[in-house]
Structure formats: structure tokens, C-alpha cells
Amino acid sequence: MSSKSAFIYSSDQIKYRFNDDHPFNHLRLELTQDLLMKLGSLDSKLIIKPRIASDEELKLIHDSDYIKAVKRAGAGELSAEEADCYGLDTEDTPIFSNMHEASALIVGGTLSAVDAVMNGHFKHALHLGGGLHHGFRGKASGFCVYNDSAIAIEYMKRKYGVRVLYIDTDAHHGDGVQFAFYDDQDVCTLSIHETGRYLFPGTGQTNEIGSGNGYGYSINIPIDAFTEDDSFIELYETSFKEAVQFFKPDIILTQNGADAHFKDPLTHLSVTQKSFQFIPKLAHQLAHKYCDGKWIAVGGGGYDIWDVVPRAWASIWLEMTDQTHLFDKKLPNTWHKKWQKESPVPLPFSWLDPKEELPNIPRKAEITEKNLKTLEHALLYIRRESK
């Protein structure tokens, strides 16, 4: 096991929980961490407990009034009218007790990952509790109260003076991060997501390429519903390689939502665990090629928390720590025994999805061709500038 990677985790992060009926459930963090422990692939010495982000750190991205509103909401002191102004107490982001503290812990986890890497103690860091990419300066959105990735990027810029390449493979467009740095030439964002014609938040078209000093540094690849592995991997590999070569970052931050999987209940894409093994593999390679290995990975979406997310997120750690040989093994029986009694679905035994479960894609050729045209349009600017 490589000791060059840090794993940011605390069971307290499960307190970021809207209600029992809400699809966002950070029990997936415990499921993933326990899978890695029972696999023998996670040394407890590499686990860093997240800290709570300070108000000053939150203000790197969020307005003071919004932070105060979140605090009051979590204490039961925010009126319905005020909550509506801040995107709180909606179906997506219901108010819950101690909302601020739970949200600030998520941000602090991503900042802990940043410091672990930027201080030179580790080459890589994984914080699966993060990746809440929809939060805006003064408004909650899409299950996200504070935008940990955006705060972490601004924190890296100010404290360490680095240029950041942000790669987002969540099925939903990384709108909050993109628009936080839309006019910033020191941040390049690349989001590969299901087209907004069918899915929240509806943004992320290829013509969203930044403004002012940031013109050309926002890259969006909205892919068609039912996109499967071959097309997804081709788009991801091509765009990532061209973006990193064009931008030449000091560090790479990847958002690893697992909701592009064909079993995810909230989206319409059709990738399998094959893609979720390739996503961190390429990030790992490119981080070493361009950034002296500096790579931070966070979580994100993923709403099949039993079958899909633990395997997808554990795959990131196995790649980070050069333990991909464990993909040849079955998932531990001890993990099965502990969690199957709680799971509403049969838990998987293998890392890849069984062939008999894979969906049939009648329009595969048409979807692939359409995605390639989208890719070509998305990369027009950086290809022109790279000549």
C-alpha cells in the first residue's frame, strides 16, 4: 500500500443529512470506508479527521449574510420568507438541525485534503464527503449548502498561489464551481455531464466557455441520455488530456460523482463500474505527468448508495494507492455480512457489474456520434489556442 495518499474521513460527516426520505445519504461514506478497511486496503494511519471550516474560509466564496442565514436555519430561527431567499427549506435542501456545523465540516474536510497535499505531506488526498458543487455565493442548491470545491480552489489560489484544473464527472453539471471562477484565468473547469435538457440544473452547454480574463477556461461537455462506457471514456480521456495540456495546472481537483451509473435513480446515463475505474486511473496518470502528482479527489453525487457508490468510490482509493490488483478479488464477505441485512437490494460480489445486468442501448451508435460532435464543439477554443 502506498503511503503517499491521505484519506479524509470522520463518521461525524454522516450528520450532513436532510431527512430520512431525502436521496442524499452520507451513509455511503461509512459503506465505502468500511469496504476499504475490510479489504485491508486502508491503513488507519493514513486517515485524517476533517476539521470544521471557519467563517472566514467560507467567506472565500459565500456571502456573510448567507452564512448567517444557514446558522439561523440550523438553529430553527429562520423564517420561511428568509429561507426562500437563500434556497433553504426547499425540496432539494430542507433545513435540518445544526445545518451550518455539518456543512462546515464537509468544507473543512476538503480544506484538510488541500493542506495535506500542498504542505508536501502527501501527493494525493481523497475526501469523499466533499464534492457539493451546486452551492452558490448566496444560495443553496441541489443538495448543496456550502460549495466545498469552490472554497478549496479559492483557498489554494490565495494560500498557495496555484493554478487549478477542476474536472467534474458527476452526471449533473458543476454549475456552482464553474460560475465561481467564470472570469478567472487561474482556474480551468471541465464538466462532463448529462445534458441539461433532461436533468438539473439545466446549465452546462458548450457555449459556456467563461468571460473576461476567464474566457476559454470553462469547458462543458453535455452528453446525451443513455451514454454508455465506450462513449463516456472517449469523451473523458480526450477532453481531460487536451485540457491539462492547454492549461498546464499546478494541481488537479477531481469531483467524482457516481450518479452516471445506469442504476442511479436520479439520472439517465448508462455507464458502469468500468468507467468509475478508468476515471481515477487517468487523473492519477495526468497528475504525475503535469503536476508532480498533486491530485485531490472529492465525492459528489451517487444515489444508489448500496450497490454502486461503495465500489465506485473505493476504486478511487485503490487507484491512488497503487492497489488496483485488488480488482481481481471479490468484495469481502465480512463487508457483505455486516451490511446486507440493512441493504434494500442485494449487495455486489464483484468490482465490475455482471454482464447480465448491463442495459441494452438501442441508439448506441447515434448517441456516440452525437456526443463526438458535442465534444468537437466543446474543445473548439482550446484546440484553436493550442495551435
SULWO-V480472 format. One record per residue. RES is the residue in three letters. SS is DSSP state (H for helix, E for strand, - for the rest). OMEGA is omega as a letter, one per 30 degrees, with the letter a starting at -180 (none if undefined). D_FIRST is the distance of its C-alpha to the first C-alpha in whole Angstrom. Layout:
BEGIN
res={RES | RES}
ss={SS | SS}
omega={OMEGA | OMEGA}
d_first={D_FIRST | D_FIRST}
END
This chain:
BEGIN
res={MET | SER | SER | LYS | SER | ALA | PHE | ILE | TYR | SER | SER | ASP | GLN | ILE | LYS | TYR | ARG | PHE | ASN | ASP | ASP | HIS | PRO | PHE | ASN | HIS | LEU | ARG | LEU | GLU | LEU | THR | GLN | ASP | LEU | LEU | MET | LYS | LEU | GLY | SER | LEU | ASP | SER | LYS | LEU | ILE | ILE | LYS | PRO | ARG | ILE | ALA | SER | ASP | GLU | GLU | LEU | LYS | LEU | ILE | HIS | ASP | SER | ASP | TYR | ILE | LYS | ALA | VAL | LYS | ARG | ALA | GLY | ALA | GLY | GLU | LEU | SER | ALA | GLU | GLU | ALA | ASP | CYS | TYR | GLY | LEU | ASP | THR | GLU | ASP | THR | PRO | ILE | PHE | SER | ASN | MET | HIS | GLU | ALA | SER | ALA | LEU | ILE | VAL | GLY | GLY | THR | LEU | SER | ALA | VAL | ASP | ALA | VAL | MET | ASN | GLY | HIS | PHE | LYS | HIS | ALA | LEU | HIS | LEU | GLY | GLY | GLY | LEU | HIS | HIS | GLY | PHE | ARG | GLY | LYS | ALA | SER | GLY | PHE | CYS | VAL | TYR | ASN | ASP | SER | ALA | ILE | ALA | ILE | GLU | TYR | MET | LYS | ARG | LYS | TYR | GLY | VAL | ARG | VAL | LEU | TYR | ILE | ASP | THR | ASP | ALA | HIS | HIS | GLY | ASP | GLY | VAL | GLN | PHE | ALA | PHE | TYR | ASP | ASP | GLN | ASP | VAL | CYS | THR | LEU | SER | ILE | HIS | GLU | THR | GLY | ARG | TYR | LEU | PHE | PRO | GLY | THR | GLY | GLN | THR | ASN | GLU | ILE | GLY | SER | GLY | ASN | GLY | TYR | GLY | TYR | SER | ILE | ASN | ILE | PRO | ILE | ASP | ALA | PHE | THR | GLU | ASP | ASP | SER | PHE | ILE | GLU | LEU | TYR | GLU | THR | SER | PHE | LYS | GLU | ALA | VAL | GLN | PHE | PHE | LYS | PRO | ASP | ILE | ILE | LEU | THR | GLN | ASN | GLY | ALA | ASP | ALA | HIS | PHE | LYS | ASP | PRO | LEU | THR | HIS | LEU | SER | VAL | THR | GLN | LYS | SER | PHE | GLN | PHE | ILE | PRO | LYS | LEU | ALA | HIS | GLN | LEU | ALA | HIS | LYS | TYR | CYS | ASP | GLY | LYS | TRP | ILE | ALA | VAL | GLY | GLY | GLY | GLY | TYR | ASP | ILE | TRP | ASP | VAL | VAL | PRO | ARG | ALA | TRP | ALA | SER | ILE | TRP | LEU | GLU | MET | THR | ASP | GLN | THR | HIS | LEU | PHE | ASP | LYS | LYS | LEU | PRO | ASN | THR | TRP | HIS | LYS | LYS | TRP | GLN | LYS | GLU | SER | PRO | VAL | PRO | LEU | PRO | PHE | SER | TRP | LEU | ASP | PRO | LYS | GLU | GLU | LEU | PRO | ASN | ILE | PRO | ARG | LYS | ALA | GLU | ILE | THR | GLU | LYS | ASN | LEU | LYS | THR | LEU | GLU | HIS | ALA | LEU | LEU | TYR | ILE | ARG | ARG | GLU | SER | LYS}
ss={- | - | - | - | E | E | E | E | - | - | H | H | H | H | H | - | - | - | - | - | - | - | - | - | - | - | H | H | H | H | H | H | H | H | H | H | H | H | H | - | - | - | - | H | H | H | E | E | - | - | - | - | - | - | H | H | H | H | - | - | - | - | - | H | H | H | H | H | H | H | H | H | H | H | - | - | - | - | - | H | H | H | H | H | H | - | - | - | - | - | - | - | - | - | - | - | - | - | H | H | H | H | H | H | H | H | H | H | H | H | H | H | H | H | H | H | H | H | - | - | - | - | - | E | E | E | E | - | - | - | - | - | - | - | - | E | - | - | E | - | E | - | - | E | - | - | - | H | H | H | H | H | H | H | H | H | H | H | H | H | - | - | - | E | E | E | E | E | - | - | - | - | - | - | H | H | H | H | H | H | - | - | - | - | - | - | E | E | E | E | E | E | E | E | - | - | - | - | - | - | - | - | - | - | - | - | - | - | - | - | - | H | H | H | - | - | - | E | E | E | E | E | E | - | - | - | - | - | H | H | H | H | H | H | H | H | H | H | H | H | H | H | H | H | H | H | H | - | - | - | E | E | E | E | E | - | - | - | - | - | E | - | - | - | - | - | - | - | - | - | E | - | H | H | H | H | H | H | H | H | H | H | H | H | H | H | H | H | H | H | - | - | - | - | E | E | E | E | - | - | - | - | - | - | - | - | - | - | H | H | H | H | H | H | H | H | H | H | H | H | - | - | - | H | H | H | H | H | - | - | - | - | H | H | H | H | H | H | H | - | - | - | - | - | - | - | - | - | - | - | - | - | - | - | H | H | H | - | - | - | - | - | - | H | H | H | H | H | H | H | H | H | H | H | H | H | H | H | - | H | H | H | H | H | H | H | -}
omega={l | l | a | a | l | l | a | a | l | l | l | a | l | l | l | a | a | l | a | a | a | a | l | a | a | l | l | l | l | l | a | l | l | l | a | l | a | l | a | a | a | l | a | l | a | a | l | l | l | l | l | l | l | l | l | l | l | a | l | l | a | l | l | a | l | l | l | l | l | l | a | l | a | l | l | a | a | a | l | a | l | a | a | a | a | l | a | a | l | l | a | a | l | l | l | a | l | a | a | a | l | a | l | l | l | l | a | l | l | l | l | l | l | a | l | a | a | l | l | l | a | l | a | l | a | l | a | l | a | a | a | a | a | a | l | a | a | a | l | a | l | l | a | l | l | a | a | a | l | l | a | l | l | l | l | l | a | a | a | l | a | l | a | l | a | a | a | l | l | l | l | a | l | a | a | l | a | a | l | a | a | a | a | a | l | l | l | l | l | a | l | a | l | a | a | l | a | a | l | g | l | l | l | l | a | a | l | a | l | l | l | l | a | a | l | a | l | a | a | l | l | a | a | l | l | l | a | a | a | l | a | a | l | l | a | a | a | a | a | a | a | l | a | l | l | a | a | a | l | a | l | l | l | l | a | l | a | a | l | a | a | l | a | a | a | a | a | l | a | l | a | l | l | l | a | l | a | a | l | l | a | l | l | a | a | l | l | a | a | a | a | l | a | a | l | l | l | a | a | a | a | a | l | a | a | a | a | a | a | l | a | a | l | l | l | a | l | l | a | a | l | l | a | l | a | l | l | a | l | l | a | l | l | l | l | a | a | a | a | a | l | a | l | a | l | l | a | l | a | a | l | l | l | a | a | l | a | a | l | a | a | a | a | a | a | a | a | l | l | l | l | l | l | l | a | l | a | a | a | a | a | l | l | a | a | a | none}
d_first={0 | 4 | 6 | 9 | 10 | 12 | 13 | 17 | 18 | 21 | 23 | 26 | 25 | 27 | 30 | 30 | 33 | 36 | 37 | 37 | 38 | 36 | 34 | 31 | 29 | 26 | 25 | 23 | 21 | 21 | 21 | 17 | 16 | 17 | 16 | 12 | 12 | 14 | 12 | 9 | 7 | 8 | 8 | 12 | 12 | 11 | 14 | 17 | 20 | 22 | 26 | 29 | 30 | 33 | 37 | 37 | 33 | 34 | 38 | 36 | 36 | 38 | 42 | 43 | 45 | 43 | 40 | 43 | 44 | 41 | 41 | 44 | 43 | 41 | 44 | 46 | 48 | 48 | 51 | 51 | 52 | 50 | 47 | 48 | 48 | 45 | 43 | 43 | 44 | 44 | 42 | 39 | 39 | 41 | 41 | 39 | 39 | 37 | 36 | 36 | 34 | 31 | 31 | 31 | 28 | 26 | 27 | 26 | 23 | 23 | 24 | 21 | 19 | 21 | 22 | 18 | 18 | 21 | 21 | 19 | 16 | 14 | 14 | 13 | 14 | 15 | 18 | 19 | 22 | 24 | 25 | 29 | 31 | 34 | 35 | 38 | 40 | 42 | 41 | 39 | 38 | 36 | 34 | 33 | 35 | 33 | 32 | 28 | 27 | 31 | 31 | 27 | 29 | 32 | 30 | 28 | 31 | 33 | 31 | 29 | 31 | 29 | 30 | 28 | 27 | 27 | 26 | 27 | 26 | 28 | 31 | 33 | 34 | 32 | 36 | 35 | 33 | 35 | 38 | 37 | 36 | 39 | 41 | 38 | 37 | 34 | 32 | 32 | 31 | 31 | 31 | 31 | 33 | 35 | 39 | 40 | 43 | 42 | 39 | 39 | 39 | 41 | 40 | 38 | 41 | 40 | 43 | 41 | 40 | 41 | 44 | 45 | 42 | 40 | 42 | 39 | 36 | 36 | 35 | 35 | 35 | 37 | 36 | 38 | 38 | 36 | 34 | 32 | 29 | 30 | 32 | 30 | 27 | 30 | 31 | 27 | 26 | 30 | 30 | 27 | 27 | 31 | 30 | 28 | 30 | 33 | 32 | 29 | 27 | 26 | 23 | 22 | 22 | 22 | 23 | 22 | 25 | 24 | 28 | 29 | 28 | 31 | 31 | 31 | 34 | 35 | 35 | 36 | 33 | 32 | 29 | 26 | 22 | 22 | 23 | 20 | 18 | 20 | 20 | 17 | 16 | 19 | 19 | 15 | 17 | 21 | 19 | 18 | 21 | 23 | 22 | 20 | 17 | 18 | 17 | 18 | 18 | 20 | 22 | 25 | 27 | 27 | 29 | 28 | 26 | 26 | 25 | 24 | 22 | 19 | 18 | 19 | 17 | 14 | 14 | 14 | 10 | 9 | 11 | 10 | 6 | 7 | 7 | 10 | 11 | 11 | 14 | 16 | 16 | 18 | 18 | 18 | 21 | 21 | 20 | 23 | 25 | 25 | 25 | 28 | 31 | 30 | 30 | 33 | 31 | 30 | 26 | 24 | 23 | 21 | 19 | 22 | 25 | 28 | 30 | 33 | 32 | 32 | 35 | 38 | 38 | 42 | 42 | 39 | 41 | 43 | 40 | 38 | 41 | 41 | 38 | 38 | 41 | 40 | 37 | 39 | 41 | 38 | 37 | 41 | 41 | 38 | 39 | 42 | 41 | 38 | 41}
END
